[in-house]
Amino acid sequence: MAEKENGNKKDFTPEVTQNGIVEPTGKDTPIMPNIQTKDIEGGATGAADSRPEWSNKYEFLFSCIAMSVGLGNVWRFPFTAYANGGGAFLIPYLVVLFVIGRPLYYLEMIMGQFTSRSSVKIWHICPLFRGIGIGQLVGTTSVVSYYVSLIALTLAYIFASFASELPWAKCQESWGTNCISSEITVRSGIKSDTLQNVSSSQIYFLDVVLKEKDQIDDGLGTPDWKLALWLLLAWVIIFLVMVRGVKSSGKVAYFLALFPYVVLITILIRALTLDGAWDGVIFFLKPQWSELLNPTVWYSATTQLFFSLSVGMGSIIMFSSYNNFHHNIYRDAMIVTTIDTFTSLLGGMTIFSILGNLAHNLGIDDISKVVKSGTGLAFISYPDAIAKFDVVPQLFSVLFFFMMCVLGIGSAVALFGAISTAVMDSTTKFKFWQVALALAIVGYCAGLVYITPGGQWILDLVDHYGGTFLIFILAIVEIMVIFWLYGLENFCRDVEFMTQRRVGIYWRLCWGLITPVFMLAVFIYSLIEYEWPTYSGKSYPSDALICGVALMVFGVLQILTWSIWLLSQDSSNLSLWTKIKNAAKPNSEWGPASETSRKAWMKYKEESKTRQEEEANAKGHSSVLRRLNVLFGRYNDFIPTDDHYIRT
């Protein structure tokens, strides 16, 4: 460490050592103890570039719950499980939760809180791969563009629920003779092994609300004006929630996180009393052991977990970046991932109990053939169950779709906030509300495509390439860069300094080996067995598939593009390989934003490293043994810090 006296202060000259550890920068500006601000760029704290914090620790926790517990749990999880054999999906999902979901969720919480920066700025850890953060913004933008259109559908259903009779409860004459009214609670029609009858709730959603096209070869059609107004309202709500950043979104987080459970549990209790409901629950919970060897199921479980937990989208990093540096994120990560899984199972049981009743009413033995899989599952099955309520079904319908709206807003606010924060961290010319307003207008215009008659086709396509494939690829690169380039050893020291908690063997094994290898294996096999996506069993036009692939490639190419740009800025006479190695090391801005915490962190890493080297030398460990001992956490290099740095 280069250190020299400068008046009454010590000047720490920035250095990057061979092992990639950043030495202190030259600023020694104290942080005012009673002001809740953080540096954005790691320099002195000031009013112009200060970063706000959550008012209290519960706002962060409930915001994370509202973010992770969203439409992905009661909309996407059930239809993904439905498309992958029900119970055959649960075991892979729970396994993936422990080997991928929790490690990645905790990782992203750590990255945000440790740096107090957005999902783009955290890549000071390895500037060569800054494009990962940019690419994730492409994926997040793709998701939020269609996610808000789903909120618009819930608003449309809320309005429709105020009618004297639910419009999807009974069949209309124009809906055909094969229509079965959703309000019927007993078996009707002739038992059949093939799907001939269709529920009125399905006809209402596809033909009345969406006016859906059977094919999009001749175009998508024009946006529905009613849905366009609901889409506008949805974006206005999101903007108002986000207008003051975490100061406003944190206040509504309690309601966004807790209210949905009241309605969801009520719907489940009613659904379980319907005829045939338990057949659906058994279909959902009963494992099909043969499917455990199907890599497609594992891939679906992995991608669903990404969507549900919002991993790899920047929103987790964004929320945790507003935390106090020593906040107990370990506890919060465990709470959120557990609640998210519980909610997915709760939503799954509710959906499949309704599907069991639908199969009973339509005279179908095979539950997997009751309705089409996809977005419409939640907008068909749930309304169908509500129509069977004996007492004021309109009230329950309003409550349910209001719950869906609340779930959607909670997640959309987080995704939209990740984009807004990344833009704000890159410019100081505009106020937050101005950035949020501009992005909301762009989001509304982009969302109009999803409320056309062919909009659901595009929604599934964008979800497949932009919200699933792209996010998954970038997450693989993300975890490999952090733990294989920056290093598991360096990262664990950072975590232990911040959390004052020893990093256990579970986290070390997952981060350093199991999670990246597992994700890579699933991805490679998904490429080998890849099949072009379809919508409700129908093939996409070739030009639509080209656009989907182009979206994914554009996001992935951000890594290469920004790497080339960074190397081109290096005007030194060093060889290209040396420039690449230097760009792969942390720069001087990596680390805690507060100067006080940064200096303590430098000292901690130096002392921890010295301890480890002394122990390894004393035991005569080779480089291989050292790596294994780091992987299993066998070295006694954890140092409890002074009380001043212990979290409160």
C-alpha positions in Angstrom: 0.0 0.0 0.0 1.5 3.3 -1.0 1.0 5.8 1.9 2.4 9.3 2.3 1.9 12.2 4.7 0.0 15.3 3.4 -0.4 17.9 6.1 -2.6 16.4 8.8 -4.1 13.8 6.5 -2.8 10.6 5.0 -2.8 10.4 1.2 -3.6 6.9 0.0 -2.4 6.5 -3.6 -4.7 4.2 -5.6 -3.1 0.9 -6.7 -4.3 -2.4 -8.0 -2.2 -5.3 -6.9 -1.4 -8.4 -8.9 -4.2 -10.3 -7.2 -6.8 -7.7 -8.2 -7.2 -6.1 -4.8 -7.8 -2.4 -5.0 -5.7 -0.2 -2.7 -7.2 3.0 -1.1 -7.9 6.2 -3.1 -6.5 9.5 -2.0 -9.6 11.1 -0.5 -10.0 11.2 3.3 -13.2 13.1 3.6 -15.2 12.1 6.7 -18.9 11.1 6.4 -21.3 13.2 8.6 -22.6 10.6 11.1 -26.2 11.9 11.2 -26.9 12.3 7.5 -28.4 9.3 5.7 -26.6 9.6 2.4 -24.2 7.5 0.4 -21.7 8.3 -2.3 -22.7 7.3 -5.8 -19.2 7.3 -7.2 -17.2 6.6 -4.0 -16.0 10.2 -3.6 -16.9 12.7 -0.9 -20.5 12.9 0.0 -22.3 15.9 -1.1 -25.8 17.2 -1.7 -25.5 17.1 -5.4 -24.6 13.5 -5.8 -25.8 11.9 -2.6 -27.7 8.6 -2.6 -30.8 8.3 -0.4 -31.4 5.3 2.0 -34.5 3.5 3.0 -36.3 5.1 6.0 -36.0 1.9 7.9 -35.0 -1.8 7.4 -38.6 -3.0 6.9 -39.2 -0.8 3.8 -36.3 -2.7 2.1 -37.6 -6.1 3.2 -41.2 -5.5 2.1 -40.1 -3.9 -1.1 -38.1 -7.0 -1.9 -41.1 -9.2 -1.1 -43.3 -7.0 -3.3 -40.7 -7.3 -6.1 -40.2 -11.0 -5.9 -43.8 -12.0 -5.0 -45.6 -10.9 -8.1 -47.4 -12.1 -11.2 -44.6 -14.6 -11.7 -46.0 -16.5 -8.7 -49.7 -16.6 -9.5 -49.5 -16.3 -13.3 -46.2 -17.6 -14.7 -45.4 -20.3 -12.1 -48.7 -22.1 -12.5 -48.6 -22.1 -16.3 -44.9 -23.1 -16.4 -45.7 -26.0 -14.0 -48.8 -26.8 -16.1 -46.7 -27.0 -19.3 -44.1 -29.2 -17.6 -46.3 -31.9 -16.1 -47.5 -30.4 -12.8 -45.8 -32.4 -10.0 -42.9 -33.2 -12.3 -41.9 -29.6 -12.1 -41.9 -29.1 -8.3 -38.8 -31.2 -7.4 -36.5 -29.6 -10.0 -37.9 -26.2 -8.9 -37.0 -26.7 -5.3 -33.6 -28.1 -6.1 -32.8 -25.2 -8.4 -34.0 -22.8 -5.6 -31.2 -24.0 -3.3 -28.4 -24.4 -5.9 -29.1 -21.4 -8.1 -31.9 -19.1 -6.7 -30.7 -18.4 -3.2 -27.0 -18.1 -4.1 -27.7 -15.6 -6.9 -30.3 -13.7 -4.9 -27.9 -13.2 -2.0 -25.1 -12.4 -4.4 -27.0 -9.6 -6.0 -28.1 -8.2 -2.7 -24.4 -8.1 -1.6 -23.3 -6.4 -4.8 -25.8 -3.6 -4.4 -25.3 -3.0 -0.7 -21.5 -3.3 -0.9 -21.1 -0.7 -3.6 -24.2 1.5 -3.2 -24.4 1.5 -7.0 -26.7 0.4 -9.8 -26.5 -2.8 -11.8 -24.2 -1.1 -14.4 -21.9 0.7 -11.9 -21.2 -2.4 -9.9 -19.0 -3.6 -12.8 -16.1 -1.5 -11.5 -15.3 -5.0 -10.1 -14.3 -6.0 -13.6 -14.7 -3.1 -16.1 -14.0 -5.4 -19.0 -17.4 -6.9 -18.5 -19.4 -3.8 -17.9 -21.6 -4.9 -20.9 -23.2 -7.5 -18.6 -25.0 -4.6 -16.7 -26.0 -3.0 -20.0 -27.3 -6.3 -21.4 -29.3 -6.9 -18.3 -31.0 -3.5 -18.8 -32.0 -4.8 -22.3 -33.6 -7.8 -20.7 -35.2 -5.8 -17.9 -36.6 -3.4 -20.4 -38.0 -6.3 -22.4 -39.8 -7.7 -19.4 -41.2 -4.5 -18.0 -42.5 -3.6 -21.5 -44.9 -6.5 -21.5 -45.3 -6.8 -17.7 -47.2 -3.6 -17.5 -49.6 -4.8 -20.3 -50.6 -7.6 -18.0 -51.4 -5.0 -15.3 -53.6 -3.3 -17.9 -55.5 -6.6 -18.3 -56.1 -6.8 -14.6 -57.4 -3.2 -14.6 -59.8 -4.1 -17.4 -61.1 -7.1 -15.4 -61.5 -4.9 -12.3 -63.8 -2.6 -14.3 -65.7 -5.5 -15.8 -66.3 -7.0 -12.4 -68.6 -4.1 -11.4 -71.3 -5.4 -13.7 -74.5 -6.7 -12.2 -73.4 -10.1 -13.5 -69.8 -11.1 -14.3 -69.5 -10.9 -18.1 -67.6 -14.2 -18.3 -70.0 -16.2 -16.0 -72.5 -17.2 -18.6 -72.2 -18.2 -22.3 -73.6 -15.8 -24.9 -75.5 -17.0 -27.9 -72.7 -15.8 -30.2 -70.1 -17.9 -28.3 -71.2 -21.2 -29.9 -72.9 -24.4 -28.6 -69.7 -25.9 -27.2 -69.5 -23.1 -24.6 -69.9 -24.2 -20.9 -70.9 -21.4 -18.5 -68.2 -20.9 -15.8 -70.8 -20.4 -13.1 -71.8 -24.1 -13.4 -70.5 -26.0 -10.3 -71.6 -29.5 -11.4 -70.5 -31.8 -14.2 -72.3 -31.0 -17.5 -72.0 -32.3 -20.9 -70.8 -35.7 -22.1 -67.6 -37.1 -20.8 -64.9 -37.1 -23.4 -61.2 -37.7 -23.7 -60.6 -34.8 -26.0 -61.2 -31.2 -25.5 -64.5 -30.2 -27.2 -66.1 -27.9 -24.7 -64.7 -24.5 -23.8 -65.5 -22.5 -20.7 -67.1 -19.1 -21.0 -64.2 -17.5 -19.1 -61.8 -18.7 -21.8 -64.0 -17.4 -24.6 -64.4 -14.1 -22.9 -60.7 -13.6 -22.4 -59.5 -14.7 -25.9 -62.4 -13.4 -28.0 -63.8 -10.4 -26.1 -60.9 -8.9 -24.2 -58.0 -9.7 -26.4 -59.8 -10.4 -29.7 -56.9 -12.7 -30.3 -55.8 -13.8 -33.8 -55.2 -17.4 -34.7 -52.1 -16.4 -36.7 -49.9 -13.3 -37.1 -48.7 -13.9 -40.6 -50.7 -10.9 -41.9 -49.7 -8.6 -39.0 -50.6 -8.0 -35.4 -53.6 -5.7 -35.9 -54.2 -2.4 -34.2 -54.2 -1.8 -30.4 -57.5 -2.0 -28.7 -58.5 1.5 -27.6 -59.9 0.3 -24.2 -56.8 -1.6 -23.3 -54.7 1.3 -24.5 -56.4 3.5 -21.8 -55.9 0.8 -19.2 -52.3 0.6 -20.2 -52.0 4.3 -19.8 -53.5 4.2 -16.3 -51.1 1.4 -15.4 -48.0 3.5 -16.4 -49.4 6.5 -14.6 -49.7 4.5 -11.3 -46.1 3.1 -11.7 -44.8 6.6 -12.3 -46.6 8.0 -9.3 -45.2 5.3 -7.1 -41.7 5.9 -8.4 -41.8 9.7 -8.7 -39.6 10.2 -5.6 -37.6 7.0 -5.8 -37.3 4.9 -2.7 -38.8 7.7 -0.6 -42.2 7.1 -2.2 -42.0 3.4 -3.2 -40.9 2.4 0.2 -44.0 3.8 1.8 -46.4 1.7 -0.3 -44.3 -1.5 0.0 -46.1 -2.7 3.1 -49.4 -2.8 1.3 -48.0 -4.1 -2.0 -46.4 -7.1 -0.1 -49.1 -8.1 2.3 -52.5 -7.5 0.7 -52.3 -10.2 -2.0 -52.1 -13.0 0.6 -55.5 -12.2 2.0 -57.2 -12.6 -1.3 -55.2 -15.5 -2.6 -55.9 -17.6 0.5 -59.6 -16.7 0.3 -59.7 -17.9 -3.4 -57.8 -21.1 -2.5 -60.2 -22.0 0.3 -63.2 -21.6 -2.0 -61.5 -23.4 -4.8 -60.8 -26.5 -2.7 -64.5 -26.9 -2.0 -65.3 -27.3 -5.7 -65.9 -30.7 -7.3 -62.8 -32.2 -8.8 -60.5 -29.7 -7.1 -58.5 -32.2 -5.3 -57.8 -34.1 -8.5 -56.0 -30.9 -9.7 -54.1 -30.6 -6.5 -52.9 -34.2 -6.8 -51.8 -33.5 -10.4 -49.8 -30.5 -9.1 -48.2 -32.2 -6.2 -47.7 -35.8 -7.4 -44.2 -36.2 -8.9 -43.6 -37.9 -12.2 -40.2 -39.4 -11.5 -39.4 -40.1 -15.1 -39.6 -36.4 -15.8 -36.7 -35.7 -13.5 -34.4 -36.9 -16.3 -35.9 -34.5 -18.7 -33.5 -31.5 -19.0 -36.3 -29.3 -20.4 -38.1 -29.5 -17.1 -34.9 -28.4 -15.3 -34.4 -25.6 -17.7 -38.0 -24.4 -17.2 -37.5 -24.6 -13.4 -34.4 -22.5 -13.7 -35.8 -19.8 -15.9 -39.0 -19.6 -13.9 -36.9 -19.1 -10.7 -35.1 -16.2 -12.5 -38.4 -14.6 -13.4 -40.0 -15.2 -10.0 -37.1 -13.9 -7.9 -36.2 -11.2 -10.4 -32.6 -12.5 -10.5 -30.3 -11.1 -13.2 -32.6 -8.1 -13.9 -30.9 -5.4 -11.8 -33.8 -4.8 -9.4 -32.3 -6.6 -6.5 -29.1 -4.7 -6.9 -31.0 -1.4 -7.2 -33.0 -2.0 -4.0 -30.1 -3.1 -1.9 -27.9 -0.2 -3.1 -30.1 2.1 -0.9 -29.3 0.1 2.2 -27.1 1.0 5.1 -23.7 -0.6 4.5 -23.9 -3.0 7.4 -27.6 -3.9 7.0 -28.4 -7.6 7.7 -29.1 -8.7 4.1 -28.4 -12.4 4.9 -31.6 -12.5 7.0 -33.6 -10.6 4.3 -32.3 -12.9 1.5 -33.5 -16.0 3.4 -36.9 -14.5 4.2 -37.6 -13.3 0.7 -36.6 -16.5 -1.1 -38.6 -18.6 1.3 -41.7 -16.4 1.0 -41.4 -16.4 -2.8 -41.3 -20.2 -2.9 -44.3 -20.4 -0.5 -46.3 -18.0 -2.6 -45.5 -19.9 -5.8 -46.8 -23.1 -4.2 -49.8 -21.3 -2.9 -50.6 -19.9 -6.3 -50.0 -23.3 -7.9 -52.4 -25.1 -5.6 -55.0 -22.5 -6.3 -54.7 -22.7 -10.0 -54.6 -26.5 -10.2 -57.6 -26.9 -7.8 -59.5 -24.7 -10.3 -58.2 -26.7 -13.2 -59.4 -29.9 -11.5 -62.8 -28.4 -11.3 -62.7 -27.2 -14.9 -61.8 -30.8 -16.0 -64.7 -32.1 -13.9 -67.2 -29.7 -15.5 -66.0 -30.1 -19.1 -65.9 -33.9 -18.8 -62.2 -34.3 -19.3 -60.0 -36.8 -17.5 -56.7 -35.4 -18.5 -56.1 -32.1 -16.6 -53.2 -31.2 -18.8 -55.8 -30.7 -21.7 -58.2 -28.4 -19.8 -57.0 -25.0 -21.1 -54.2 -23.7 -23.3 -51.0 -23.0 -21.5 -49.7 -19.5 -21.5 -50.6 -16.0 -20.2 -54.3 -16.8 -20.4 -54.1 -19.5 -17.7 -54.5 -17.0 -14.9 -57.0 -14.9 -16.8 -59.1 -18.0 -17.5 -58.8 -20.3 -14.5 -59.1 -17.7 -11.8 -62.2 -15.9 -13.3 -63.8 -19.3 -13.8 -63.5 -20.1 -10.1 -64.7 -16.7 -9.0 -67.8 -17.1 -11.2 -68.7 -20.2 -9.1 -68.8 -18.2 -5.8 -72.3 -18.3 -4.3 -72.1 -15.0 -2.5 -71.3 -11.7 -4.3 -68.8 -13.0 -6.9 -68.4 -9.5 -8.1 -66.8 -8.5 -4.8 -64.4 -11.4 -4.9 -63.6 -10.7 -8.6 -62.8 -7.0 -7.8 -60.6 -8.1 -4.8 -58.8 -10.8 -6.8 -57.9 -8.6 -9.8 -57.0 -5.8 -7.5 -54.7 -8.2 -5.9 -53.2 -9.2 -9.3 -52.8 -5.5 -10.1 -51.0 -4.9 -6.7 -48.7 -7.9 -7.4 -47.9 -6.6 -10.8 -47.2 -3.0 -9.7 -44.9 -4.3 -6.9 -42.7 -6.1 -9.4 -43.0 -3.5 -12.2 -41.9 -0.7 -9.8 -38.8 -2.7 -9.0 -38.0 -3.4 -12.7 -38.7 0.1 -13.7 -36.7 1.4 -10.8 -33.7 -0.6 -11.9 -33.7 1.0 -15.3 -34.3 4.5 -13.9 -31.6 4.2 -11.3 -29.1 3.0 -13.9 -29.9 6.0 -16.0 -29.6 8.4 -13.0 -26.3 6.9 -12.0 -25.0 7.7 -15.4 -26.1 11.3 -15.6 -26.6 14.3 -13.2 -28.4 16.5 -15.8 -31.9 15.5 -14.9 -34.0 15.0 -11.8 -35.3 11.5 -10.9 -38.9 12.3 -11.8 -37.9 13.7 -15.2 -36.0 10.5 -16.0 -38.9 8.3 -14.7 -41.4 10.3 -16.8 -39.4 10.0 -20.0 -38.9 6.2 -19.5 -42.6 5.8 -18.6 -43.7 7.4 -21.9 -41.3 5.2 -23.9 -42.6 2.2 -22.0 -46.2 3.0 -22.8 -45.5 3.4 -26.5 -43.6 0.0 -26.5 -46.4 -1.6 -24.6 -49.0 -0.9 -27.2 -47.8 -3.8 -29.3 -49.0 -6.2 -26.6 -52.6 -5.1 -26.6 -53.1 -5.8 -30.3 -54.9 -8.9 -31.4 -51.6 -10.6 -32.0 -50.0 -9.1 -28.9 -49.9 -12.3 -26.8 -47.9 -13.9 -29.5 -45.3 -11.2 -29.2 -45.5 -11.3 -25.4 -44.5 -14.9 -25.3 -41.8 -14.3 -27.9 -40.2 -11.4 -26.0 -40.5 -13.3 -22.7 -38.7 -16.3 -24.3 -35.8 -14.4 -25.8 -35.6 -11.2 -23.9 -36.9 -12.1 -20.5 -35.6 -15.7 -20.3 -32.8 -16.7 -22.7 -31.0 -13.3 -22.5 -31.2 -13.0 -18.7 -30.0 -16.5 -18.2 -27.0 -16.2 -20.5 -25.9 -13.0 -18.8 -26.4 -14.4 -15.3 -24.0 -17.3 -16.2 -21.4 -14.8 -17.4 -22.0 -12.7 -14.3 -21.4 -15.4 -11.7 -18.3 -16.7 -13.6 -16.7 -13.3 -13.8 -17.3 -12.5 -10.2 -16.1 -15.8 -8.7 -13.6 -17.0 -11.3 -12.0 -13.6 -12.3 -12.4 -11.4 -9.3 -12.2 -14.5 -7.2 -14.1 -16.4 -4.5 -11.5 -15.5 -2.0 -11.7 -11.8 -2.6 -15.5 -11.8 -2.7 -15.8 -13.7 0.6 -13.6 -11.2 2.3 -15.8 -8.4 1.0 -18.9 -10.1 2.3 -17.4 -10.9 5.7 -16.3 -7.4 6.2 -19.7 -6.0 5.4 -21.9 -8.5 7.1 -19.6 -9.5 10.0 -20.7 -13.0 9.2 -18.4 -15.9 8.2 -19.2 -17.1 4.7 -20.2 -20.7 5.1 -19.4 -23.8 3.0 -22.8 -23.8 1.3 -22.3 -20.3 -0.2 -18.7 -21.0 -1.1 -19.5 -24.3 -2.9 -22.5 -22.8 -4.7 -20.8 -19.6 -5.8 -17.4 -21.1 -6.7 -18.5 -24.3 -8.3 -22.0 -25.7 -8.1 -24.1 -22.8 -9.3 -22.0 -21.7 -12.4 -21.5 -25.3 -13.5 -25.1 -26.3 -13.0 -26.3 -23.2 -14.9 -23.8 -23.9 -17.7 -24.9 -27.5 -18.0 -28.6 -26.7 -18.2 -27.9 -24.0 -20.8 -25.7 -26.2 -23.0 -28.3 -29.0 -23.0 -31.1 -26.5 -23.7 -29.2 -25.5 -26.8 -28.6 -29.1 -27.9 -32.3 -29.9 -27.6 -33.5 -26.5 -28.6 -36.8 -26.2 -30.4 -38.3 -23.1 -31.9 -40.9 -21.5 -29.6 -44.6 -21.9 -30.4 -47.7 -20.1 -29.2 -50.5 -22.4 -28.1 -49.0 -25.1 -30.3 -48.8 -22.9 -33.4 -45.6 -21.9 -35.1 -44.3 -18.4 -35.4 -43.6 -16.7 -38.7 -39.9 -16.7 -39.6 -39.6 -12.9 -39.4 -41.0 -12.9 -35.9 -38.4 -15.5 -34.8 -35.7 -13.5 -36.4 -36.7 -10.5 -34.4 -36.8 -12.5 -31.2 -33.3 -13.9 -31.8 -32.1 -10.4 -32.7 -33.3 -9.1 -29.4 -31.3 -11.8 -27.5 -28.2 -11.3 -29.6 -28.3 -7.5 -29.1 -28.3 -8.0 -25.4 -25.5 -10.5 -25.4 -23.4 -8.4 -27.7 -23.3 -5.6 -25.2 -20.5 -7.6 -23.4 -18.3 -7.6 -26.5 -19.2 -4.0 -27.6 -18.4 -2.4 -24.3 -15.2 -4.5 -23.9 -14.0 -3.3 -27.2 -14.9 0.3 -26.3 -13.0 0.1 -23.0 -9.9 -1.3 -24.6 -10.0 1.3 -27.3 -9.8 4.0 -24.6 -6.5 2.7 -23.4 -3.8 4.7 -25.3 -0.8 3.0 -23.6 1.8 1.1 -25.6 1.0 -2.1 -23.7 0.2 -5.3 -25.6 -3.5 -6.2 -26.2 -3.3 -9.1 -23.8 -1.9 -6.9 -21.1 -4.6 -4.4 -21.7 -7.3 -7.1 -21.4 -5.8 -8.4 -18.1 -5.7 -4.9 -16.7 -9.3 -4.2 -17.7 -10.4 -7.5 -16.0 -9.1 -6.2 -12.7 -11.1 -4.0 -10.3 -10.6 -0.3 -10.9 -10.1 2.3 -8.1 -13.9 2.9 -7.8 -14.6 -0.7 -6.7 -15.5 -1.0 -3.1 -17.7 0.7 -0.4 -18.9 4.2 -1.4 -18.2 5.7 2.0 -14.5 6.8 2.4 -14.6 5.6 6.1 -15.9 2.2 5.2 -13.5 2.0 2.2 -10.4 2.5 4.3 -11.6 0.0 6.9 -12.2 -2.5 4.1 -8.7 -2.0 2.7 -7.2 -2.7 6.1 -9.5 -5.7 6.7 -8.6 -7.3 3.4 -4.9 -6.8 4.0 -5.0 -8.3 7.5 -7.2 -11.2 6.4 -4.9 -12.0 3.5 -1.9 -12.0 5.8 -3.6 -14.4 8.2 -4.4 -16.8 5.4 -0.9 -16.7 3.9 0.7 -17.4 7.3 -1.6 -20.3 7.9 -1.1 -21.8 4.4 2.6 -21.4 4.6 2.7 -23.0 8.1 0.8 -26.0 6.8 2.9 -26.2 3.6 -0.1 -25.9 1.3 0.4 -26.0 -2.4 -1.6 -23.7 -4.7 -4.2 -26.4 -5.4 -4.6 -27.1 -1.6 -5.0 -23.4 -1.0 -7.8 -23.1 -3.6 -9.6 -26.1 -2.0 -9.2 -24.7 1.5 -10.7 -21.4 0.2 -13.5 -23.2 -1.5 -14.4 -25.1 1.7 -13.7 -22.1 4.0 -11.0 -23.9 6.0 -8.7 -21.0 6.7 -9.1 -19.0 9.9 -9.0 -15.6 8.1 -12.2 -14.1 9.3 -11.6 -11.0 11.6 -14.4 -9.5 13.7 -14.2 -5.7 13.2 -14.5 -2.9 15.8 -18.0 -2.1 17.1 -18.1 1.0 14.9 -18.5 -1.2 11.8 -20.8 -3.8 13.2 -24.3 -3.6 11.7 -27.0 -2.1 13.8 
